[in-house]
Amino acid sequence: MTTRDNTAAVVSRDAQVTYSHPSSRHEYRQRRPRRFHTARSLRKGSARFFGFSSLMTWLFVLLTVTAAAAAVYNRDWTQCGAVGAQIALLWLPICLTWRRTLLSLRARPATLTVPWMMLRRPFTNLRHKCLARQRRKEYYTWS
């Protein structure tokens, strides 16, 4: 049995376990293609779902830009307002959700960059998939 009399807690610098990354960006660049390499053996359901979600986001962006260009060309400012409202209705809940998530993780809330990052992500993933395919022989244990 442990009691206050026979137990002591030591909180000193030497007792704390820390791990420092030499370069977190470098480590991320090494791990990301490895994860894409091992993801080939996982089930494809969630990857297809998120891929479809990304496709729908890009389709929304394409249709929104087309509608805005047509509205400006026809000088229909009510249609421009409707397009702006659609953009706000899509991106505002997404940005607020990511803001809340980032705040709970004690990260810097970069609310306005969320749409840019979501639109850029498929291209980043494609790049890492290509890197994983090029380096696939390095990721097996017998090579």
N, C-alpha and C positions, 0 to 999 in steps of 0.2 A: 504494500500500500504506500502510495506517495502522499506525503503531507507537506505542509509548509516548512516543517522543521527539518525534514530529511531530503528536500529537493531544492535545487537552486537553478535559476535560469541565467545564462550568460548571454548578454547581447553586446558583443563587441565587433569591431571591424573584422577581426580575424575569424570570427565565428560565422560571418555571413557568406553564403555561397553566391557568387556572381559569375556571370558569363558575359564576356564582351565579344561582340562580333568584330573581327578585323575590318570588314567592309560589308555592311548589310546589303548594299546594292549589288556587290559582286556575288555574295552568297545567294541572293535572290535570282540573279541571272543564271547561276549554276543549277539551282533547285527547280526552277520553273520548267525547263525542257525535260528533266527527269520525271516530273509529275505527269507531263503529257505523255511520256513514254509508258509509264505504268498505268495510265488511265485507259490504255487500249484494252486491258483485260477486265475492266469494270463494266457493269451494266450500262447500257446506253440510254435508258429512259430519261434520267434527269438531264443529261447532256443534250438530248434532243429537245426537251422542254425549254431549257434555257436558250438553245439555239433558235427555236421557233419564236421565243419571246424577243430575242435580239432582232430577228428578221421582221417581226411586226413593228418594232420600234423604228427600224430603218424605213419600213413602208410608210409609217405615219409621218416621218420626217419628209420623205419624198412627196407624199400627197399634200402635206401642209405647205411646203415650198411652192408646189405647183399651184395650189389654190391661192396663195398669197400673190404669186406673180400674175395670175389671171385677174385677181381683184384689182391690183395696181394698174394693169393694162386696161381694164374696163372702167377704171376710176370709180369702183364700187367700194366706198369706204366702210359701209356696213358689213360687207363680206370680209374686209380686212379686220374689222373688230371681232367678227365671229372666229376668224382664224386665230387671232391673238388669244381669245377666250379658250379655244381648244388647246392651244399650247399651254396656257396656264393650268387648265384642268388636268392635263397629263403630267406635266413636270412638277407642279407645286407639291402634290402629295408624295411624289417620289423623293424630291429634295428634302422635304420635311422628315420623311421616314429615315433617310440617310443621316440627316442632321442629328436626330434623336439617337440613332445607333452610334454615331461617332462620339457624341457626348457621353453615352453610357460606357464607351470604351476609353474615355478620357483622351480622345484624339482631338486634333484641331478640327473644328467644324467647317469644312470647305463646301458649304451648301451650293454655291453658285457654280462650282466646277463639276458637280455630279453629272449633269447632262453631257458635258464634254467627255468625261471619263467613260460613261456608259456607251457613248457612240464610238469611242476610240478602242474600247476593249476587244471587239471582234478582230480588229487588225493586229493588235498585240498578241492575241491568242493564235492567230494564223502564223505570225512570225515565230512564236515559240514552238508551234507544232512542226514547222519546217526545220527548226534547229534540232528538235527531238528526233526527227526522221533522219537528219544528216549524221547525228552522233549516236544513233541507236546501238552501235556495236560497243560503245564505251559504257553503256548502262547495264550490260549483262555482267554477272559475276565471273563468268569464265573467260572474259576477254582480258 
